[in-house]
Amino acid sequence: MPITSAVNEGERLKALHELQILQTEPSPAFERFCTLAHDSFNAPIALVTLVDRDRQWFKAKRGIEVKETSRNSSFCRVTIESDEVLVVRDALLDDRFSSSPLVLGEPHIRFYAGAPLVLSSGHRVGSICVIDQKSRSFSAEDAKLLRTLAEGVVSELERHKSDLDQCDERQRKAAIVRHSEATAGLGSWEWNLATSELTWSAGLFRLFGYEPLNVVPGRDLFMKHVHPEDLEVAETAAACIARGEPMSTELRIIRRDGEMRWLSSRAEAITGTNGTNIRMIGILCDVTDARRAQIKLQESEERYRALTEISSSVVWHATADGAIADGWGWDTLTGQGRSEGLDDGWLDKLHPDDLLSTIAIWMQSVETGQIYNHVFRVQGNVGTYRWVHAHAVPVRTKEGFIREWIGTTTDIEEQRQAELNLAASEERMRLALEAGKMFAWDVDIESGLITRSAHFIDIIGEAPEDLEGSLLRIDERDRQRFQDAFAHARAGIRTSVKFRYIKPDGSMIWLQLTGCAVRNSSSSPRIIGVCFDITDQKVAEAKLWQAANFDALTGLPNRQHLQDHLSHAIDQTKRDAGAFSVLIVDLDHFKDINDTLGHDAGDAVLQITASRLQAAVTADDFVARLGGDEFAILLASTSELHLRTKTILTALREPFMFDGRTLESRASIGMARYPDDGQTACELMKYADMALYQAKQKGRNGYAVYSKELQASTEARVQLISEVADGLKADQFVPYYQPIVCLRTGEVTGFEALARWQHPHKGLLSPYSFSVAFEDAELSRQLTAAMARRVIADAKTWLQLGFSFGRLAVNFSAADFADTDFASKIRKTILHSELPSNLFKVEVTEGVFLGAGTDHIEATLRELHSSGIEIALDDFGTGYASLTHLKKFPVDQIKIDRSFVSSLEHDHDNAQIVRAITQLAQGLNMTVVAEGIETETQLRVLQTMGCEYGQGYLFSKPIAATRIPWLLEKGASSIAHLVTVDEVGSLRRA
């Protein structure tokens, strides 16, 4: 399976976000595809998903309420890694998903089929998928249909993008028109000759002083605002327009606010396909400023016709001591009266920041007789400051004395602003280049000489000034690629290339160069561009790749990297007609180490295991961590497979020290071989996992090799688990009750609830038939929860009928006690039933006491016990429970396993064990129940030993809840008679 690189993922996310569809409202088109998938495959859940950076979002959904889920837990993150339909027939058997919260929790995914949504650009942005809570098959025809639906969804996505692009283009063009009209003082109109409909642009309304849509456009409105002296011009223009002839003129208008403006008007006809005019369009432009400037220029020319060489400047002359004597144009520039600007009055118009420097420089010229040149700001006639250039020369007498000064003051505002803007732009460019760790460059194609911006030395150090010398600094691995890219740039193709560069100090950096050729008639052909330092980016990419493909704790390749390597190994081995083996290694009882010694110890075990696995294989092999306590090994061959596996197990068993403790790491291994066992990566991993399960079933600390028989057994187990899950949904599991009898009086003191499966085809089944279900923690909890609900319901029924039945015992497993809220849930269930807690008893096996987290289990039992619920220790004597456990946990009753009771008549040792257990319990103030009493002889022996209670077929088989009233009313007397016959007394006396 291909691994998505960080770069490709970035491009994929960019393509997804450009669709602009995330977080949009539901769309009927997408809902239809979702409904088609739902109905076509009869699936309870159907989704159209889009996979974002950290989530999968549902554009359309059926059968589920949530709008999105985490990407990490999703199936679709795998779907988008390939163009093929992803089919997961049973998620519980697929290592990629078996631990997913979407599998273990809501919506309990068991089956999944998803087709990727592949855009025309090749990017996979999501999927259309169907989901079921039970495993199922999915044919090639089904996959073909799902792929067809995916193509339909992609078409809808790209249509959505196209609609957005067209809308954006229309809005962009409209914005350009509005901006042009606003900034250039433009307005436009259009007249449909067929319908006589006339429309004005918003800019045209504003030229006349109106807001758009506040008035009705038309000829009358236009003529209303034409200057009286220009009405004839306007009528002539209107006649041309009416005849469909092009027109161009200038005229004056009186705006709504009374201001007079000059307008330039142009119009032309638009012809149809038949050559006739269909509409007229026109543009009006405000040229008032241009006309005013023209008039001022004419006045200036008349005033200063004797000084044509400086006609655009203020002309002035000053006395020998620097006082302004006269001037022409100063009032126009500054708005200051002509007389007010004489002497030193002109200084009043200077910018405060320029006043002192201007005076100092002018007086210095006056004192020294040097030509005066100075740039400063003056306040213009509209109140704003403008830059001017003052230039003056002294006029001397024959004797050489200064008689007066003749000077000009020229408005250089536009020039100065252009200079300032250029300087600011260059400064921004310099800062941007520095901040972006880049520099600009320029290569003369003919000479090969390189010009670089000043900042380059901080990035690449001292560098050759010619192209040939610079080429030698490029890493040999990238030199040809660089030359190819440069050739493209020389050919006029905009190009970009990434390469490694050796700095003068010998260190290596990554650079990215972009550039294109520039040719014009005024200079030789050049290539210009920008060069970026992308070293940090490359380092980050390497770290991201490392993080995406390697396990942080052990340093081993992770599951994703393994999948990639496994796919590559299959391709390579197929070409070479070879073989290899896949081993899945699972640490035995690793959870116990975490629970008892802490996660630091667990981490140490994982690191030691990784180190030993790497040491136990060759350089051609591949070791990876799958997650948790699971590892995988790809052995490059299948020869000596058993011997090598035993060697690995031996290496893992070697004890090691951690924090002053000696720890051991044992493991189970499952193996599958290519090509004998599986042809694909998925098959090999699945079959190796099946073999691992068999190795654990055989007692752990060993290995197993996949076989077809093993597959059949696994499939049967999976099928049974599936049927149990279906049976739970169908409420097929019911309690059957076996009475617990007082062996002294014969009274029925309670019942043990035993699970039975009312199978629709196989009839009533005992727990032995579905014991595999208890290996699944979730199913185990569901079974006991179903039993508890049924028992409480039966108890309510019997009480309503007036029967007293003692305590009802329900068996709970280790999976139930793993839930920290188990006790509170039981108490709430009983409280909700409105029944007293002292009607119930919880039965646990010794295995619960011996599991991890005994402090939690003790607290759970004590909470139940404090609420009035009795605690019974079931199958006592078959496990490893000690006297410490009996003392530590709040046990009320010990139940002697049937294996001891069944041989009481002929096995002296078992009889002594039963006697000892009875005496032990009595010494600890606990009651004793003997299980499996089937003969009267067993009954009499137990009575002589002082055993208080018993249950078994001798008294009654487990019976349905509906039979309990009969047993309590009529059957109890038979039981009592059986227990209390006269023979008991003689046995006791004996």
N, C-alpha and C positions, 0 to 999 in steps of 0.2 A: 504494500500500500504506500503510495507516494506521500512524502512529508511536505507540507506547505511551508515554504521559507518565509522568513520575516518580511522580505521584500515583496514576494508574491502576495502575502497576506495583506500588506499595506495597499497593494494595487487592488486586491479584491474588496477590501473595505471601502476604498475610494469609489470603486464602481457601484457598490451597494448604496453609499451615501448620495451619489449623484442621481440615483433613481428618485430621491426625495419622497420615499414612500413610508419610511419608518414613522410610527406613531400617527399615521393617517387613519381616518375613520374607516369602518368596514365598507367594502365595495361589493355591489351585487355580482360583478364579474368574477371576482376572486371567490366569493361565497359559492357561486355556481360550480366552480371547479372543485371546491372542497366537498360540496354535496354530491357531485358526481363520483368522487373517490369513495365517499362514505357509502353510497348506495351500490356502486359497482362491486365493491369488495365485501359488502355486508360487514363492515368494520364498525365497532362502537365509537371509535375516535378517528377523525380525519383532520389533517392540519395542512395549511400552507404557511411555511416558516421562513423567516429571514434571519440569517446567522450574523449577528453583530459582533463587536470585539469581545464582549464578556457575557453575551446573552443570546438566546434565540427568541425572536418576537414573532407572534402569530398574526399574520395578515388576515387569515380566515381560519375558522375552527368549527368543528362539530364534535359534540360529546365531551367537551372539557370547558371549564369556566375560566381558568387562569389565562392571562394574556401573554405571559412570557416565562421562561425558566433560565437558569444558569446555563451558559454555553458548555461548561465543563461536564455537566451531568447529562447533556443532551445526546441523543443518537445522531442528530443532524450534523453535529460537528464532524462525525465520521463520514456521513453521506457526501458532504461537499469536498471530500478529499479525492473523489473519483467521479468520472462521468457515468459510471455504471449504477444500476439500481442496487441499493443496499438492502439485503434481506436478513433479518435476525429471527429465526424461527422460534428460538426460546432464549430470551435474554438471560435467564438464570444459568444457562450453560455457556454463555459467551463472556470470556474474561473481560472484554472491553466494557461490558455493561452490567455484569452480574452484581456489582457493588454500587451501582447508581441509585441515588435516592428516588429516581423515577421508577425504578424496578422494585426496590424494597418498600417504598412508600407509594402514596398516591401519584399517578393513577395506576400503579402496579403493572407496568408494562411487561408483557411476556413475549409478544410478537410485534415486530416492527418491519415495515417495508417502506423505503423512501427513495424517490428519484430526485437527483440534484437539479436545481434550476440553473441552467448554464446559459448565460447571456451570449449574444452574438460575438462579443469581445473575448469569449472563452472563460470569463470569470464565473465561478460557481457561488451564488449569493444566498442560496437557501435550498429548500426542498418542498415537495408535496409528499405527504406520507400518510399511511394508515397504521393504526395501532389496535392491538387487542390485549385483553388481560389473560388470555390463554394462548398456548403455543399453537401454531397452525402452519400449514404448508403454503407455498406461493410459487405458482408455475411460471414457466417462461412466458406464456401468453399473458399472465397477470402482470409480469414485469413490463412487457411491451405496452400494455394498456396504461400502466402507471407512468411510463416514460412519455407516452402521447399526451397524457394530462399535464405532465411537467412542461412539455413544449407549448401547450396552450397557455399555461400560467406565464411562461417567459414572454410569449407574444404580448400578453396583457401588460406585463411589466414594462416592456420596451415601448408599447403604445402609450402608456402613462408617461414615460420619460419624454417621448416625442411631443406629446401634448404640452408638457411643461416647457420644453425648449421653444416650441412655437409661441407659446404665451409670453415667455421671457423675451423673445426676439421682438414681438409686437410692442411690448412694454418698453424695451430698450429704444426702439425707433421713435416711439411716441415721446420718450423722455428727451431724446436728442433734439427732436423738433421743438419741444417746449423750451429746452435750454437755449437753443439757437435763437428762438424768438425773444426770449427774455434778455439774453446778453447782447444781441445785435440789434435790438429794437425792430424786429421783423413782425410782420403779420401776413397771413395768406387767406385767399378765398377761393371758392370753387362754385361754378354755376353750371348746373345740369341743363343743357339746351333742350332735352326732351321733356323734362318735367318742370323746368323753370325753377327748380329748387336751388336756393343760394345758401351756402354755409360759410361762416367766418371761423378762423382759428381763434384760440384764446388770445394770442398775441395781437391780433387785429383789433379785437374789442379794446384791449388795453391801450393801443395807440390812440384811440379816440377818448380814453378816460373812463371806460366802462369795465365792469366785471363781466366775465362770460356769462351768457344766458339771462342776464338781467334785462336785455332789450332784444328786439327782433331785428336781425340784420337785413339790410336791403338798400336799394338805390336812394330812397328818400333819406334814410339815416346818414348815408355818406354825404349827400349833397347838403344836408343840414349843417354839416361841420366844415364845408369847403370855404376857404377865405373868399369874401365877396369879389376881390380882384382876380381870383383864379377860377370863377365859375365857368367861364367860357372854355378854359382848358379842360375842366372836369367834364363838361358836356361833350366835347370832342372825343375825349377818351372813352366815355360811355357809349358813344355812337360806334366807335370801332369795335368795342366789345360786343355790342348788339349784333354787328355784322359778322362776328366770328373772326375778326382780323387781329393780328398781334399789335400790341400797343406799348409805348414807353414814354413817360413824361415825368415832370416834377411839378408839384403844386403845394400850396400852403393850406393847412387846416387850423381851425380854432377848436381846441379840445374842450371837453365838457367843463373843465375847471378854468377855461378862459385863456389858457396858454397857447401861443401860436407855435406850430411846429411845421418844418419842411418835410415832405414825404416824396420819395422816389417810387413811382408805380410802374410795374411791368405786367403784361398779360399775354397769354398765347393760347392757341386752340389745341385741343386734343382730338385727334381723328380716330374713327372706328375702323373696323376691318374693311368696310366698303368705301373708305376714303372720305366720308362725310364727317363734319365736326359733330362731336357728341357732347363736349363740355368745354368750358373756358376755365382756366386757372390763372391766378394772379398773385403777385407778391408786392407788398408795400413796405418800404424801409424808411425808418426815421433818419434823415440826413441833416437834421438841424445843426448838429455840431460841426459837420463838414461845411455847411453853408456859412455859418457864423465865422468859422476859421478863414474861409475864403474872403469874406467881407473884411475881416481884420487885416488879412494879408494885403488886400487892395489898399486899405487906408495906410498901412505901414509903408507900402511901396511909394505912395504919393508923398508921405511925410519925409521919407528918407531916400528919395530918389538920387540924392547926391552921394549917398553912402550905400550903394547897392551891394558892396562886398560884405557888409555886416547888417543887411536889412532885416535879419531875423532876430537881432539883439537890441537890448536897451542901449542907447548911445548917450554918453554923458561926458562932461568935462568938469575938471576941478581946478581950483587955484593951486598955486605952487605949494601952499602949506597943507593941501589935502582936503579942503572944504569943497563940497559939491556945489558948483555954480549953476549948472543947468542940466537938464536931461530930457530925453524923449523916449517914451515907452514904459518908464518906471511905473507910472500910474496904472497902465494896463496890466502889467505883471503883478503888481502888489495891491492895487486898489487904493494906494496912498496918493493924495492929491499932489499935483506937480510941485507946488510951492512947499508942501509939507516935507518933501523928500530932499530939499536943498540943505546946504551946510552939513550938519551931522544928523538931520532928521531921518535919513534913510536907515540909520542904525536901529530905529524903533521896529523895523520889519524883520530884523535878523532873529534867527532862532537863538534862545538864551544860551544854549550850549556852544554856539559858534561865535558869540558876540566878542569875547575877549580875544580869541585867537585872530579873528578877522581884523579887529582894530590894531592889534600888535603887528601883523604882517603888513597892513596898509601903511602904518606910520613908519615902519622900517624902510619900505620902498620910498616913501616921501623923504626920509632923512638921507638915504643913500643914493637916491636917483635910479635905483635898479628897477627893471621892468616888474610890474605887479602881476602876479598870477595866483589866484586863490579860489578854492571851491568851498561854498558854504550854503546854508539853507536860509531862504526868506519866506515870509508868510505871503501866500498867494492871495489873489483877489477874492477867493471863495473861502479863505480862512485856513486852508491847509498849507503846510510847508512844502516847498519845492527846492530841489537842488539847482544851484546856478554856478556858472563859471565866470568870474570877473577877471578881465584882462585890461591893463592900462600901460601906456607908454608916456614918458615925459616929453614935452615940447620945450626945446631950449632956445635961448636967445643966441645971437651971434657970439656973445661972450661965453656961452656955455652954461649960463644960469637957467634953471627951470622956470619957464614962464607959466605953464599950466600942464595939466594932465588930460589926455584924451583916452577914454576907455569904453568898453562894452561889457554888458552883463548878459550872459546867454543862459536861457533856461535849458538845463541838461537833465531834467527830471527823468525822462525815459531812458537816457543813456546811463545815468547813475543807477537807476533801479535795475537796469539790465546787468550792470557790473556787479551790483550787490547780489542780485539773484544768482548770477553765475558763480560768485564767490561762495554763496550759501550752498548752492548745488554741489560745488566741488568739495566743500567741507562735509556735507552730508554723505557724499560718495566716499570720501576718505574715512569717515567714521563707520559707515556701513561696511566698507572693505575690512577695516580693522576688527569690527565686532564680529563679522562673519568669517574671520580667518581666511580671507581671500585677497587676491590682488588682480588688477587688470593688466593685460599684456597686448602687445602689438608687434607683429612680425612683418618685415618688409620681404615680400616673396622673392624679389629679384636678388637682394643682397643677403638675405637670411638673418639680418640683424634683428635683435629683440629689444623692445622697449617695455619696461615694466613700471607699474606704479610704485611709489616710494615705500609702501608697506611690505614689499615682497621679501626683503631681507630678513624680516622677523619670522617669516614662514619657511623659506627654503635656504636662507643664508646666502652667502656670496655665490653668484651663479654666472656661468659663461654668458657673454653677450650675443652669441650666435647660436643658431638652431642646431648645428652639427655638434657643437660642444655640449649643449644642454641635453642632447639625445644620449650622450654617454653617461649622464647622471641617472637615467631611467633604468630601473631594474631589468636585467636581461629577459626575465619572464614576460615582461609587459612591453618591451621595446617595439616588437613588430606590430602589436595592436595599436600602439601610439602612432607609428608611422602610417598605418592604414587610415586611422582617424584623421591625421593631418592631411593625407592625400584627398580625403573626402572634403575637408574644409577648403583646400586649394581649388577643388572642382566646383566650389560654390554651394556645397551642401552643409547646412548647419549641423555640427557634429558635437559629440560629447564622449569623453573617454576617461576611465578611471585607471590609475597606474601607481606603482610604487616608485618612490624617488629617494635617491641616496644623497643626504646632505653632506656638506664638506666635512663635518665631524664624524662621518661614518654611520650616523643613525638613519633609520629608514622611516619615511612617512608616506601616507596615502594621499594622493592628490586627484582631484577631478577637474578636467579641463574642458571648457566649452568654447566654441568659436565659430566664426564664419568669415568668408572672404568679402572684402569691400573694394570696389573698383570705381574710380571716377577719373575724369579727364585731367584734374588738377594735380594728381599725385600718382605715384606708382602703386600697383596693386598690393593690398595688404590683407593680413588675416588678423582680426582682433577678437578678443574674448576675455573671459574671466577664469581664474584658476582658484579652486577651493582646497583648503586643507580638510580632508574628510577622515583623518586618522581616528578621531574620537568616534565618528560614526562607525567605522570599520571595527574598532574595538568593541563598541556596543553591540554591533551585529554579531560578532564572534561570541560575546557573552550571552546574547539572546539564544544563539544556536546551541551553545553549551547548556544553557538552562532548559531549552526545549528538548534536548536529546540525551541528557545525562542526569542521573540521580544525585541530588545535592549531598545526601548523607554518605553514600558509599563511593561516589565517583564513578559508578558503573553506568553503562548505557541504560536508558530507561525503556519502557514498553514501546514507545513510539519509534525509538531508534532500532529496537529489536525487530519490529514489524518491517521496517525499511530494509534492514540487513537480511532478514529472512526471505523477503521477496527477491532481493538480489541474489541470495544463495540459491534459491530455486531456479532462477534464470540461468545462473552460471553452471549449476550442476546438471541442468537439463541439456545444455550445450555440450558438456563434457561427458554425458552419460555416466555420471557418478552417483554417489549416495552420501547422505549425512543424517545425523540424528538430532532430535530436539528433546531436551530434558527439562522438565519443570521440577524445581526443588522447593519444597515447602518445609519450613522449620516446625518440628513437633513441639506442641505445648509452649509456643512462643508467648502467647497471651499471658500464661501464668508468670513468666519472667517479668513482663511489663507490670502486671497487677501486684506482684509481691515485692519486686526489687526496684520498680520505677522505670521510667522511660529512658533514663540514662543507661541503665543496664541493658535494656532492650536495644538501644542504639549501638552499644558496644558489641552486642551479639551480632547485629546485622553487619557491622563493619568488619568484624573478625570473619564472619561467613563469606563476605565478598572477597576479602583478601585470600582466604583459603581456596575458594572456588577458582580464582584467577591463577593461583599457584598450582592447582591440580590439573590444569588444561594446558594445551600447547599454544603456540603463537597463531596457529591456523584456526583455533576455536574462538568462540565468542560468548562472553558472559554478560548477562544483563539482570537488572532488578526490575521485576514486574510491578512491585508495589507491596506494602505491608511486609509480610515475612516470606514472600514468594520470589524466587529467582528463576532464571532460564539460562540454559547452556545450549549452544549450537556446536556439536562435535562435528568436525569436518569430515568424518567418515563413520561407518557403522561397524568397522572391524573392532574386535575385542570390546564390544559395547558393555557386556556384563562386567568384565574385569575392570574397565575404566570407571564404571558406576560404583563398584564396590570400593575402589580406591578413593573416590570422591567422598563416599559415606564415611570411610575410615578417617579421612582428613578432617571432616566436620566433627567427628566425635571427640577429638582431642581436647581435653579440658584446658581452660585458660583462666587467668586471674583477673578479677575486676573488683576494685575497691576492697581488697582484702578477702574476697570470696572466690572460691573455685566454681566456675560455671562450665556447663557442658552444653553443646549445641548438637542436637540430633535432628535428623531430617528424613523425610520421605520423598521419593523421586518417582516420577512417571515419565515414560519414554515413548516416543513415536519416531518412525524412520521414514525418510524420503528416499526413493519413491514408493517403497513397499506398502506403507501404511496410509499415506496421504499425499495428494498432489498439489495442494495449495497451503498457503500459510495458515489460513483459518482452520483447515482440516488438521494440520499437524499440531497446532496449539490445542485444539479441542480434544484430539485423541490422546495427546500427552497428559492433558488434564484428567481424562477418564482413567488413564493408567495410574495417575497420582491418587485418585480417589480409591482405586483398588488397593494401592500400597498402604493407604491409611486404614482401610477396612481390615487388612490382614494384620494389623497391630502396630503400624508405624515403624520408623527406624529401619526402613527397607526400601525396595524398589519394585516396580512392576512395568512390564512392557505391554504396549497396546496390542490387542488382538480383536478379531471380529466378534468372538464370543463375549469379550468385555464390552464391546459396543452394544451388543444385544442386551446384556445385563443392565448397562447404563440406561439404555432407552426404555427398558421395562421399568426401571426405578423412576425415571423422569415421568413416564406415563402414569405410574401409580401416584406420584406426588401431584400431578395435574388432576387426576381423578379425585384425589382427596380434597384438593382445593375446590373443585366443582361440587363435590359432595357437601362441603361446608356451606357453599353458597345456596345449595338446594336444601339445607337443613336436614341432611340424612343421618347425622350422628346423634345418637340418643343414649341416655344412661340406662343400664340394666342394674338392678339392685340385688346384692347378696346380703342376707341378714347376718348380723353379729350377735352371737348368742351367749348369754351368761351360762357357763358350764356348771354352775352350782345350782341355779334355780330353773334354767331352761327358758328364761325370759329373753325376748328379742329386745336388745338394748340399742339397736341402731342398724344402719345399713352402709355398705360401701358401694359407691356409684362406680360402675365399670363401663367404659366406653364400648359401644357397639355401632357398627356401620350398617345401616339398612340400604345395602347396595341394590340398585334398581334391577340388576341382572343376576348377581351372585347370591342374593339373599342376605341374611344376617351374618356379618363378619366380626370376628374378635379382633382385639388390638394386634395380635400376632400377624394378621393379614395386611395390616397397614402400618407396621412399626417403623418402616422407613420414613414415614412422614414426620416422626418425632425428631429426625436428624435435622430437619428444617426448623430453625428456631421460631420463625414467624408462624408457620403452620402449627407447630406445637402449641404456641400461645393461643392461636385461634381455636384449636381443638379443646383445650382446657377451658377457655372462655365460654365456648358453646356448651360444654358439659355443665359448667357452673350455672349458667342461665337456666338450663333445663332442670337441674336439680332444685333450684330455688322455686321454679314454677311448680314442680311436682309437690314440693313441701307445702306450698300454699294450698294446692288442691286437697291434699290429705287432711290438712288442718281444718279446711272448710267442711270436709266430710265428717270431722269429729274424731279422727284417728291420731293417737300418740305414737310416735315412731322412734323416739330417742334421738341420737345424733346421726347426721348424714355425712359420710366421709367422701371427700373428693381428692383425687390424686393430682398433684401439681409437679411440673418438671423443673429442671435446672434453668431452662429458657424462661420460665415464668419468673423465677427468682432473680434473673439477671435484670429485670425491670425494677428500677429503684422506687417506682410508684406502685408496685404490685400490691402491697398491703393496703394502701389507701384505696385503691381501685376495688379490692374485694370488700372492704368495709363499706364503701359507698354503694356497691351493688346490693349488699345485704340490707343496708339502711333504706335504700329506695324500695326494697321489697316489703318493708315494714314487718320483717320477721326478726325474732331475737337471734343474736349471734350464737347463743349456746346451743342452737340446733345443728351446728355445723362443726366439722372436723377437717383439718388439712393434713393430707398424707404426703410425706416426702421420703425419698430414698436416701441411702447413705451417700450416694454420689453428690447430692446437693451440698452436704456438709463438707465434702472434700474438695469442692471446686474453689476457684479464685474468688476473692472478695468475701471472705467469711464474716468480716465485721458487718458488712452490709446485710448478709443473710441473717445474721444473729439479730440485727435491729428489726428486720422485716418480721421474723418469727415472733419476737417479743411484742411487736405492735399488734400482731394478730392475736397472740395469746392474751394480751391485756384487754382485748375487746370481748373476750369470752369464747373465742374459737380454740378448740383443742388441737394439739399438735401430735401427730402420730408418726413414728419412724418405721417405714415400711421395709419389708424384706431384710430385717435385721439378721446379721450373721453372714451375709453373702458378700459384703464389701469390706472396707477397712476402717469403719467408724470405731473410734476408741472410747474408753471411759471418759476421756477429756471432753469429747464431743457431747456425750450424754450429760455431763456436768455443765458445759458451756451453754448449750442450747435449751430452750424451755420445752422439753419433750414431756408429754403427758402419758404417752402410750408407746409400747414397743410391740411390733408385729413380727412374730417368728416366721421366717420364710417356709414355704411349703416343702422345700427340699429336705428340711430336717424332720418335718412332721410325717412325711410319706413313708419313712423307713424306721419309724419308732419301734415297730414290733420286732425287727430283726437286726437293727444296728445299734449296738450298745453305746458307741461313741456319740452318735446323734442324740440318743436319749439323754446322755449326760449333758450335752450342750444345751438341750431344751430345758433341762432341769436347772442348769446354771443360769441361763438367761432369765428364767422365771424368778429365781431367788434374787438375782441382781436387780431386776425391775422392782420387785417388792421392797428390796432394801432401799431403793431410790424413790419410793412412793410413786411408782409408775404402774399402770395397769399393763397386762400382757394379753395379746390376742394371738392364738395359733391359727395360721392360715392353712387351707387345704385339707381339712379333716374330712376323710371319705369313708372311714370304717368305724364301727362301734368300738373296736379294740383300741384304735388311736384315741378315741374319745375317752375311754376308761383310763388309759395310761396318763393322758393329760390331766384328767381330774385328780388322779393320785398324786401328780406332781404339784398340784395347787394352782394350775393355770386357770385364770379367771374367766377368759372369754375365748371364743373360737368361731370360725366360719369355715364353710366348705360344702361340698356336694351332699355330705351326710345329712345336713339340715335343709339345704335348698340350693339349687342352681341359681345363677343370676336371672332375675325375672323382670319383665317389663313393668313400668310404673303403674299401669292399669291393674296389675295383679297384686300390688302391695296391700290394698284394702282387704282382699280375700285372705292373704297370708296373715295379716294382723288379726282378722276376725275369726278365721277358722283353722288356718294352718299352724298358728302358734301353739295350739294345744298339743298337736302331734310332736312338735319339736320339744316342748316341755316334758312330755311323757318319755321321749327318747332319752333325755338327759337325766331324769330323776327316778329311773327304775330302781328297784331295791338292790340290784346288783352293785350299784354304786357304793352303798354302805359297806358291803362285804369287801369290795376292793380297797376302800379307804382303810378298813380295819386291818386288812392284810398288809 
